Amino acid sequence: MSYRIVTDTSCDFPQEMYAQLGLTAVPLSVNYKNETHTHYTESWLKELYAGLRSGEAATTAAANPQDWESIIRPILEAGEDVLVLAFSSGLSTTYQSAVIAAGELAEAFPQRKIYVVDTRSASLGQGLLVYYACKQKEKGLSLEELRDWCEENKFHLCHWFTVDDLMYLKRGGRISAATALLGTMMQIKPVLHMDDEGHLISVSKARGRKASIDALVKKMQELALPGENDTVFICHGDCMEDARYLEAQVKEKCGVKDVLIYYTGAVIGSHSGPGTLALFFLGQHR
């Protein structure tokens, strides 16, 4: 039976990748300069990060059940089933909204199947799971087989990242004002990851930007599944030079062949700030 993969835009794909992979995505919104945005071009993201650097603020909103229904209903009406791969429930209500929408649509379309997976992932970490899911679908996996594959493999999706401006972690309640101030003065850069529950966890600290980026590479060296990381994803908060350095390091030290580099999207970037740099790969565990 034919089915479609549906995700949401917190997976931070470049616009062209949705078409390339045959994906449909539910938009999450960002309010910036009193305007609501749901689609983000590269030039607009660059403008957003410039604004954040100058002190502008942006707020975000999760997808609601109606957002999911408006995307999923036409697929069901066309006679196809749906696998939803949603933004981590540990960071957003987007997943819960997808579950609500799926329940309501299941009553309206009892002959159709709708499965919702909490990816426990975000940004291009979610994107990497979606990417691999699309590749598995191309191999001929059934809807149930792909659902089970995603549920099993999402815990191998490693998210390791660092931020350049500690004040964004302070605003998000992840560190105290005193810690942010002291860390900024001493050039301390946190190294964080996403745990199995889909929460952001601070793991260690590095002195200086280069050391924090090198720490991401070391984590990949420690955790990467052998032979399973020909392709990795890197996202950045308007710091391409740092992203290129990270790319060169993982190619040299981890045997990576292909790297997708793109902006940290507006939803995640509004909270993590300019200078965020993240590495996503398949690991033995998170």
C-alpha positions in Angstrom: 0.0 0.0 0.0 1.3 3.5 -0.9 2.3 5.8 1.9 3.9 9.2 2.4 6.4 10.5 4.9 5.4 13.8 6.6 7.6 15.8 8.9 7.8 19.4 10.1 10.1 22.2 9.3 12.1 22.0 12.5 14.1 19.4 10.6 15.8 22.4 9.0 16.2 21.1 5.5 17.0 23.5 2.6 13.8 24.0 0.7 14.9 22.0 -2.3 15.5 18.9 -0.2 11.8 18.4 0.5 11.1 18.0 -3.2 14.2 15.9 -3.7 13.1 13.4 -1.0 9.4 13.5 -1.9 8.5 15.0 1.5 5.7 17.0 2.8 6.4 19.2 5.8 4.2 21.0 8.3 5.5 24.6 8.9 6.4 25.9 12.4 6.2 29.7 12.7 8.6 32.4 13.8 7.5 35.9 14.7 10.2 38.4 13.8 9.8 42.2 13.6 6.0 41.8 14.1 5.7 39.5 11.1 4.9 35.8 11.1 7.1 33.6 8.9 6.7 29.9 8.0 9.1 29.5 5.1 12.7 30.5 5.4 15.1 31.1 2.5 18.8 31.2 3.1 18.9 35.0 2.6 16.1 35.5 5.1 17.9 33.3 7.7 21.0 35.4 7.2 18.9 38.5 7.8 17.4 36.9 10.9 20.8 36.1 12.4 22.0 39.6 11.7 19.0 40.9 13.6 19.6 38.6 16.5 23.2 39.8 16.7 22.0 43.4 16.9 19.5 42.7 19.7 16.3 41.9 17.8 14.1 39.2 19.3 12.2 36.4 17.7 9.5 34.1 19.1 8.4 30.7 17.9 5.2 28.7 17.8 4.7 25.0 17.6 2.5 23.3 15.0 -1.0 22.8 16.2 -3.4 19.9 15.4 -5.1 22.0 12.6 -1.7 22.5 11.0 -1.1 18.8 10.9 -4.6 18.0 9.7 -4.4 20.5 6.8 -1.3 18.6 5.5 -2.3 15.0 6.2 -6.0 15.1 5.2 -5.3 15.6 1.4 -2.9 12.6 1.5 -5.5 10.4 3.1 -8.1 11.6 0.6 -5.8 10.6 -2.2 -5.8 7.0 -0.8 -2.3 7.0 0.7 -1.3 6.2 4.3 1.0 8.4 6.4 4.1 8.1 8.5 4.7 11.3 10.6 8.3 12.0 11.9 7.8 14.8 14.4 10.0 17.3 16.3 11.1 16.1 19.7 8.4 16.1 22.4 11.1 17.1 24.8 11.3 20.5 23.2 7.9 21.3 21.7 4.2 20.3 21.7 4.4 19.7 17.9 4.5 15.9 18.4 1.5 16.0 20.7 -0.4 18.0 18.2 0.4 15.5 15.5 -0.9 12.7 17.7 -4.2 14.6 18.3 -4.6 15.3 14.6 -3.9 11.6 13.7 -6.5 10.4 16.2 -9.1 12.7 14.7 -8.2 11.8 11.1 -8.3 8.0 12.0 -11.9 8.4 12.8 -12.7 10.2 9.6 -10.6 7.7 7.5 -10.9 4.3 9.2 -9.5 2.5 6.2 -6.2 4.5 6.2 -3.2 4.1 8.5 -1.5 7.0 10.3 1.6 6.4 12.5 3.3 9.2 14.4 6.9 8.8 15.6 8.4 11.1 18.2 11.9 11.5 16.7 13.3 12.8 20.0 15.4 14.9 17.6 15.7 18.4 16.4 17.1 20.5 13.6 19.3 18.5 11.1 19.4 15.7 13.7 15.7 15.2 12.9 16.6 15.9 9.3 19.2 13.1 9.3 16.6 10.6 10.6 14.1 11.8 8.0 16.8 11.5 5.3 17.6 7.9 6.2 13.9 7.1 6.5 13.4 8.2 2.9 16.3 6.1 1.8 14.8 3.1 3.6 11.5 3.7 1.9 13.2 3.7 -1.5 14.5 0.2 -0.6 10.9 -1.0 -0.4 10.2 -1.0 3.4 6.5 -1.2 4.2 4.8 1.5 6.3 5.1 -0.7 9.5 8.6 -1.7 8.7 9.7 1.9 8.3 7.9 3.0 11.5 9.7 0.3 13.4 13.0 1.2 11.8 12.6 4.8 12.9 11.6 3.9 16.4 14.7 1.7 16.8 17.3 3.9 15.0 16.3 7.3 16.4 18.3 6.5 19.5 21.4 6.2 17.3 20.9 9.8 16.1 23.6 11.8 17.8 23.3 15.5 18.2 26.4 17.3 19.4 26.6 21.1 19.4 28.2 24.2 20.9 27.0 27.8 21.1 29.0 31.0 20.9 26.7 33.3 22.9 25.9 32.0 26.4 23.2 34.6 26.9 20.8 32.5 24.7 21.2 29.6 27.0 20.5 31.9 29.9 17.3 33.2 28.3 16.2 29.6 27.8 16.7 28.9 31.4 19.5 26.4 30.8 22.1 28.3 32.7 22.0 31.0 35.3 22.8 34.7 34.6 25.9 34.4 36.8 27.2 31.4 34.9 26.5 33.1 31.6 28.4 36.2 32.6 31.4 34.3 34.0 31.5 31.9 31.1 31.5 34.8 28.6 34.3 36.6 30.5 36.4 33.4 30.5 35.6 32.4 26.9 34.0 29.2 28.1 32.0 27.4 25.5 29.6 24.6 26.5 29.3 21.3 24.6 25.8 20.0 24.6 23.9 17.0 23.2 20.3 15.7 23.0 19.5 12.8 25.2 17.2 9.8 24.6 14.3 11.8 25.9 14.9 14.5 23.4 16.1 17.1 25.9 19.1 19.3 25.5 21.8 18.5 28.1 25.1 20.3 28.8 27.9 17.7 28.9 31.1 19.6 29.2 32.9 22.9 28.7 35.8 24.0 26.5 38.0 27.1 26.7 37.6 28.9 23.4 35.7 28.4 20.2 38.2 26.1 18.4 38.4 23.8 21.4 34.6 23.5 21.6 34.4 22.6 17.8 37.2 20.0 18.3 35.2 18.5 21.1 32.4 17.8 18.6 34.8 15.9 16.4 36.1 13.9 19.4 32.5 12.9 20.3 32.1 11.5 16.8 35.3 9.6 17.0 34.1 8.1 20.3 30.5 7.3 19.3 30.2 6.8 15.6 28.9 3.5 14.3 31.7 2.1 12.1 30.9 2.2 8.4 27.5 3.9 8.9 28.5 7.6 8.5 29.3 8.2 4.8 26.9 11.2 5.1 26.7 13.5 8.1 24.9 16.8 8.6 26.2 20.1 10.1 24.1 23.1 10.8 25.3 26.6 11.8 23.9 29.8 13.1 25.5 32.0 10.4 29.0 30.9 11.1 30.0 29.2 7.8 33.7 29.4 8.4 33.4 27.4 11.6 31.1 24.9 9.8 33.8 24.4 7.1 36.4 23.8 9.7 34.2 21.2 11.3 33.5 19.6 7.9 37.3 19.3 7.2 37.9 17.8 10.6 35.2 15.0 10.3 36.3 14.2 6.8 39.9 13.9 7.9 39.5 12.2 11.3 36.2 10.3 11.0 36.3 9.1 7.3 33.2 11.0 6.4 32.6 11.3 2.6 29.6 13.6 2.2 28.6 16.5 4.4 25.4 18.6 4.2 25.9 22.1 5.7 23.0 24.4 6.2 21.7 27.1 8.5 20.2 26.2 11.8 16.6 26.9 11.1 14.6 29.9 12.4 12.8 27.9 15.1 15.8 26.4 16.7 18.1 29.3 15.9 15.8 31.8 17.6 16.6 30.0 20.9 20.2 28.9 20.3 21.4 32.2 18.8 24.0 33.1 16.2 27.2 31.1 16.3 25.4 27.8 17.1 27.3 24.9 15.5 26.0 21.3 15.5 27.1 17.9 14.2 24.7 15.1 13.5 25.7 11.5 12.9 24.8 7.8 13.6 26.3 6.6 16.8 26.4 3.5 19.0 24.1 5.5 21.3 23.4 9.1 22.0 
